[in-house]
Amino acid sequence: MKFTHDRRWSKVIQPFVMSLMVLLSAVRAQVISELSEQVEEYQVRFGFPQDWTHRHVVFDRQTIAAHPELANIEPRVLHQFMRGMHVSAKPTNSTNEGGPLRRDWTVAKIGASVSPGMSPAKFGFNESAASCPNDYVVLGLNALGVTGGQGNLVAFNNLYSGPGGICGTGGPSLLFSYNTTTAGGRIKTSPVLSLDGKRIAFVESGQRASVFHVVKWATGAGNGTSARVSAVPGVGNTASMTSLAFNATASDTISSPWVDYANDVAYVGSDDGRLFKIIRVFKGTPALAGAPWPITIGTGGAGKRLILSAPVLDQITHSIFVGDGHGILWSINATNPAIRKSLAVGGFNKLNPSILDGPIVDATNRTVFASSSNDGVGAALVQADTSTLKELARARIGEGSAGGVRVNVYDGTFDNNYFNNSSTGFMLVCGTGPTDSTPWRYSFPFVGRILQTAPTSSIQILSSVTSRCSPIAEFFNPNIGIGGTDFFFWGMTTDCPAPNAAPPVVGGCVMSLTSLGTVVAVPESGGTSVVVPDNFSTAGQASSIYFTNLVSPYNAVKLTQNGLN
């Protein structure tokens, strides 16, 4: 089946959502079956991109059912709905359980890693029907690219390989390996995928410059032969790349681009406190939007830079939410950016008050979440109203950096129940101990839409004062366990226990927590990038997670969701 071009989005989705409204008016099994078929058709036409943005804007399933027209302006609505549908085979007790601990595959000598706190991106057509040739994972590597040498935009397909895998047992195949940056440039942030999966948008960060790239990738001869033997898009191949130098004086350290698919624009920040708008991202030649863009959110003062987090666009309020290095959460009107609000999450001039992660926006409950490791008292998870930016709750997540030790904290994630009814769900976040810098995990419940500041659980993850958490990824798999299993995945940078070994054992790891309370850890040098889960398919090796480890030797890694085998 061929890809359908993005410009057909409005023609296809309008009749789809109208029929969806009718189908969702009943709950009979026949209706659900018919709806599933439509979801299947949609997934084949447009695909199912999963990049960093999909975990930063959420919609509850009741609202999606009542207002499917939201999918017209925000395709991530439909992606979340399809994930919630769980179109799959009959649940089993042991999908992808593996026996002895082993790797499905690792790709050694990729030469570099995805940056800490950043994410690979995964593309597939259907979460319940994995495809060996079409599904792929792309890595933006924090590396100095060399044509014919080190690549920094690298992708693999034939992902579902390993013992009993539908793509064989020999490991994945290189899809492409490109050197996409100029001298001194690196990919330090997370890439974003087009809806059809054929284009990848990302930022090159130089020492004092930032460039926005869009690659239309190709396969076959001339597209690189390994992560360490790269090609240039458009040179000796049919790939192409457009490049837009959007900031000639400042780098981009942590601000991944956010793509507004409906309007084909991107928003991205830089390390001098400016927020940029880029037009014609996937459907033309990217260019900077005119006045009043870019906008200056703030300055570092006394010649210091002001680093911005990744921005997140809320299509309900039409506001862009972004954090800064002073610990301030900003709300900026996307139509009239002169209209803006601010809320102190971190403590100004305190040690490491920065908001490092893009905010999480719950578009249906109209709330936004951001974290700082130091608000003057300790680390804090803050919830605010998306319309007013008024603080609704401030939950304590440990000492953080207030004790004098620099600790980075990231946003948490919701459990699966939250998407059905926020009052029945919780948010899981990694902080520190109440009086030390050891890593702890906190679980906070909700009453209505309001985060409760007293955690239902607070558990030390490791006794190490130096081990740090990556952001946490959540994935509900209906085909693992009776009634399904909710998984939470994250990495730890050091001092993790090894299988069957008594502590202390040094080294990083990847961890999995299930809704049943089971914790599994697998050694990974230096910890991990953000973990990306993919499918709930029952096919062999097709329900997996992907990441890179963070210290040499650098590997791209795939493990099963269940048991991290």
N, C-alpha and C positions, 0 to 999 in steps of 0.2 A: 504494500500500500504506500503510495507516495505521500509526502508531506503536503498539507494544505497551507498556502501562503497566509500570513497574518491578516492581510487586508480582507479576507473572507470572514473574519471574526464576527462582525456585526450581522452579516447575512445568515450565518449558521446559528449563532447563539440566541437570536431573538425568538425563532420558532421553538428552539430547545427549551428556553426558560418558560415560555408560555405553556408548553406541554408539561413541564416540570411542576408548574403551579397546580395543574389539574391532577396530576398523578399523586402529588403529596397530600391531596385532600382526603385520601383514604389510607388505611394502614393494612389492608389485606395483603396476603402473600403474593397474590397475582399482581397487584399494583407495584409492589417492591420489585418483582421479577421484571416487569416491563420497564421500570425506571432504570434497573441495572443494565438492561440492554442499551438504553440511550446513553448511559454513562460510558459503556464500553465503546460505542460509536464515537463519542466525543473524544475519548482518550486516543483512539487511533488517529483521528484527524489532527489533533493539536499536540498530543503528547502530555507528559507529566513532568515538567521541570521541578527540581528540588534544589534550591540554593539557599544562601543565608537568609534571604528575605522571608522565606516561608515560615520560619519560626519566630518572626518578629511582628507579624500581624495575624490576629486570630478572630474567628467568627464562631459563635455558638451555632449548633445544628438547628435549633428551633428557629432562629432568626433566618438562617439560610433557607429553610423550608418555607417560611412565611414570606420571604422577600428574595426570591431567586433572581430578580432583576439586578441585584447587586453584582452578579457575575458579569454584567455588561461593562461595568467600570473597573472591576477588580477580579481578574482571573484567579487569583489566589483563593477567592471564595469558592470557586468551583473545584479547585484542587483539594481544598479541605473537605468539601462535601463528598467528593469521590472517595477520599480516604476514609471518611466516616461511614460510607456505604458498605465497605468491606465486601465488595463483590469478589467472591472467592469460592473455593471448593469447601466441602464439609470439613469443619474443624477436627483436628486430631490432637492427640496428647503429646506428640513428640516430633513435630516438624523440625527437620534439620538438627536434631540432636546427634551428637557425634561420637560417643564413646570416649577413647583416650584424647587428651588435649593435643591439638594439632592446628596448624594454620591451613586455611583454605588456600591462600596464596599470599606471598609478599613479593613485591618487585624491588629487588635490591638495587643499589647504585643509581637511584634517581637523582643523586647529587645535591639535593636540597629538600627542604620541607615546606609545606604550607605554614605560614606564620602562626605563632601562638595566638589563640583566640579567633582565628580565621577558619574558613570552611572550604572544602572541596564543593563541587556541584555535581549533581547526578541527574541524568535525563533518561526517561523511559516512556514507553507508550502506555503502559498499563501495569498497575501495581500487582494485579493478580495473574498476569500472563507475561512472564519475563521473555525478553528477546536477546539472543546472543549477539547478533550483528548490530542491532539498533540501540540498545541500552548502553550508556557509557558514563564514565566518571571522568571529570576534568579537574586538574590540579593547577592552581596558580602558584608557582614556586618562588620563594624568596631567594632568588639566585641571579647572578649576573649572567645573562644569556650569551652564548657564543655560537655563531652559525657554524654548523658542523660539529659542535661540541655541546656544552650544557644547554638544554632546553629549559624554558621557564613557563610554558603553557603546554601541558602534557596530558593526554587523554588515553584511556584504555577501554576496550569493549571485550566481548566474550567474558563477561564478569563472573558468570555463574559456573565457575570451574572449581574443581576440588573433588574429594571423594564422593562419588555418586552424582556429580554435577551435570546439568544438562548441556554445559558448554565444554565438557571433557575434564580432564584432570591435569592438564599441562599449564595451567595458569592463564591469565588474561592475555589479550593481544594489544599491541600498541595501535591506537587509532591514529594519532599524530603526535609529533613533538616539534614545537616551534620555539625559535628565539624571537620574541616579540618586542624586546626593549632595546633602547639605545645604550651607549656606553655609560655605565654607572647607574642604570635603571634596574629596578626590581619590581616584582609583583608582591606587594606586602599585604594586600587586602583580598577580599573574597570576590570571585567572579559571579556574574548574573547571566542566566540563560534566556534566550528568546523562547517564545511559546512553542515554536516548531523544533527547537533544539539545534538549529543549524548555525546560530550565531552566539557568540560569547562576548559579553561586555566586561571590561575590567580596567583597572588603573595601574599605570606604571609610575612608580615613585622614584625620582632621582634625589640627589642630595638637596637641591633647591629647585625642583621642578616637578610638575605632575602632568601626565598625559593620559587621556581617555582613549582606549582602543576598543574596536569591535572587530573580531575575527570571524569571517565566514570560513569554516574549516573544510578540508577535503581529505580524501583517503587515497591510498595507493602509493606508487613510487613517487619519490620527491617530497614526501611529507614527514621525513625523519624516520630513522630506523630504531631509535631507542631514546630514552630520556637523556642520555649523554651524547647522542648524535642527532642534532636538531636541524630543521630547515627554517626558511623564512617564508611566511605566507605570501603567495604570489610569485615566488622565485622558483622556477622549475616544477611548479604544481599549479592546480586550479584554485587554490585557496586565495583569499584576499583579506586585507586588513585596512581599516581606516583609522587614522590617528588624529587626535585633537589635543594640542597642548593648551590646557585650560588654566594653568597657573605657571608662570615662568619664574617665579621667585620663591615658591614654597613647595615642600614635599607633601605627600599624603600618607600618613603613617597607619591610621586605623579606620579611615572613613571609606568603607565599601560603598559602591554606587547603588542607589535604589532606583529601579525602573518603574515608571508609571506606564503600564502597557496600554491603557486606554488612549493616552495622549502621546505615546512614543517619546517620552522625555525621561531624563535621568537627573537625579539630584546627588551631589557628592560634595563633601567638605574637604578642606585642606588644613595644613598645620599653621596657617596664619589667621585662623578664625573666620575664614570666608566660606560661604555656601554657594555653590554653582548650580545652574540649571543648564542642561544640555538637551537640545531638541534633535529630532530625526535620528533617534538612537539605532533602531533596527530597520527602519523603512526608508532610509535615505542616507545622506552624508551628514554625520553629526556636526553640530555647530553650537556655539555658545548662544544662549538666549540673550536678548538685548536688555536694556535698562528696564527695571531697576536691578537686574541681576548682573554680576554676583552681588550678594549682600554680605556686609561685614557684621558678624554676630558679636565679636569682641576682640580684644587684643590681649596679649600676654603681659604687657606692661614692662617697661625698662628694657626694651629690646628682646623680650622673651617671646617665644611662639605660643600660640593658643591652639592646641590640637582639638579637632572636632571628631566626635564619634560618627558612626554611620547614621545617616538620616533615615527616618521611616515616615512614609506618607499615609495618613489616615484619610480614606476617600469619603468617610461620613462627614467629618468636620472640615475636610479639605485643608488640614493642617499638616505641616512637616514637623516632626519631633526629632530633636538632635541634642546630644549632650556635649559639654566642653570640658577642658582641662581644669577649670576652676570648680567643677562639680555642679554646674548650673544646667538644668534641663530647660530647653527652649521649645516654645510652640510658635511656628511661623506660618502665617497664612500663605498658601501656595499661590493664590491669585494676587494678593496685595501684601507682599512681604514686609511692608512697613508696619503691618499689624502683627505684633508679637507679644508673647508673654514669657515669663521666666519663673523658675522655682529652684531654690537652693536644695540640692540633694546632698552634695558634699560640702565640706567646710572650707570657705575661701582661705587661702594661704596655709592650710593644714598640709601635713605630709600626705601626698598622693590622694587628693580628693576627687580625682578625675572620674567622669563617667566614661568607661572604656568600651562598653558594648552599646550597640544601637538599642534604643528603647523598645520595649514590647508594648504594642498597642492592641487592646481588646476593643475592636471597633463596635461590637454589639453592646457591650456593657459600658462603653464610652469611658474607658479608663486606660491609663498609660503607666508603665512601670519602668523604673530606672534604679541602678545601684551605684553606690560609692563605697570605697573602703574606709573613708574617714570623713564624718560630718562634724568632727570635734569631740564626739563622744565615742564613736566606734564605727563599724561598718553598718550600712543601712540599706534596706530595700524600701523604696518609696513608691506609693501608688497615688496618682492624681487623676482628676477629672479631665477628659480630653477637651472639653469646651472652655473651661475656665482656668485650667491648670492649677486649681486649688488642691492642696494636699489633702488626701483622704485617709492615708495611713502611713506610718513609718515603723517598719519592723526591724528589730535589732538582729543582725546576723554575725555577732561576735565583736571582738576587739578590733579586727582589721588592722589598719595602719596606725591607729591611735596610740598603740603601744610603742611606737618608734621603729617598728620593722615594716618596710614597704611590702604590702600584700596587694595583689591585684584581685579584684572580685568582678564577676560577670553576672549577667541576668540569669534568673532561674528559668524554669519551664513549668507549664501546667500539666496535670495528669489528664488522662482520657475522660474521666468523669466531668471535669470542668467544662468540656465542650458540650455536654448534654445539659448541665445545669451548674452554674458556677458555685452555688451553695453546697453542692455535693462533692466538689473537687478541692484540690489544693495546689499550691505552688511549691516546687522543690528548688532550693537554691543552695549553693555552696558558699559558706562563709568561713569564719575561724572560731576558735574556742572563745568563750566569754572573757577570758583573761590571758589568752596567749595566741600565738599565730599558727597553731595546729589546725588542719582542715577539718571542718565540721559540715554536716548537711542538715538543713532545716526544712521542715515541712509546715507551711502555713495554710490554715483553712480560710474559708470565706463565709460571711453571712450576707446573703444577697450578693451584691457585687463588691462588697467591701472586704478587703484583706484584713484578717484578724492578726493582731501584732503578737499574740501569744502562740508560739508554735505548738502543733500537736506532737511533734517529735524534734529533738535536737541530738544528733549522734556524731561522735567523733569518728572521722573516716580513717585517719592515721594518727599516730602519736608524734610524727615528724613535725618540727617547727619550720621546716624549709620546703615541704612538699606543697604544691599549689594545684588547684583545680582548673581544668578547662571549662568553657561553657557546657551546660548539660543539654543533651538532645533527648526527646521523648518519642516513642513510637508504640502504638497499640497494634499488636498482631493477634487477630481473632483466631488464627489457626495454630496457636501454640497454647497448650493447656486447655482445661475445661472452661469454656466461656471466654477464652482469650487471655492474653498476658500483656500488661502495660510495662514497657521497658524504659529505663533511663540509662543513658550512656554518657560517660565523661572520662577524661584522662587525668592522671596524677603525674607530676613531674619527677618525683624521686621517692625513695624509701618505701616502695610498695612490697607487700609480701609476694613471694614467688610460690607457685603451686607446690604443695607438700614440703615447704621449707619453713623453718622456724625463724621468726624475726630476731634481730633486725636483718633485713635484706635490702640492699640499696638498688636503685634503678627505678625508672618510671613504669607506668602501667596504664592499661585501659580498664575501666570498671563498668560493670553492669549491675543495676538494681532492678528487681522486678516488683510488680504489685503484690507478690506473695512474700516479699521481704528478703528474697535470696540475693546475695551479693557475690559476684564472680569477678576476679581480677586476673588479667593476663599481662605478663611483662612487656613493656614497650619503652625503649630507650628514650629518656627525656620526657616521657608523656606523649600527648597526642594533640593534633589540631582538633577543631570541632569535629565530632563524629557525625557522619551522615548515614542514617538508616534508609533502606530502599523499599522493599516489597513485603507484602504478606502472601506472596505466591507459595504454593505447596510444592513447586518444582524443586528438584535437587539443587541445593546451594543458592536458591534464589531469594531467600530472606536473610539479608546480610547488613553489615555496616562497613563503612569505608573511612579511612583517615590516613594521615602520614604521622610517623613519629617525629620527634623534635630534635634529636641529636644524632650525629654520625654513628653508625652507618644509616643513612636515610632510606626508609622503605615506604612504599605505598602498600597499605595493608587492607585485606578483606577478611572479616570474621563473620561467622553465623551470629544472628541475633540471639539465638538460644544457646547459652553456655559458652559463648565466645569461642567456639571451636573453629 
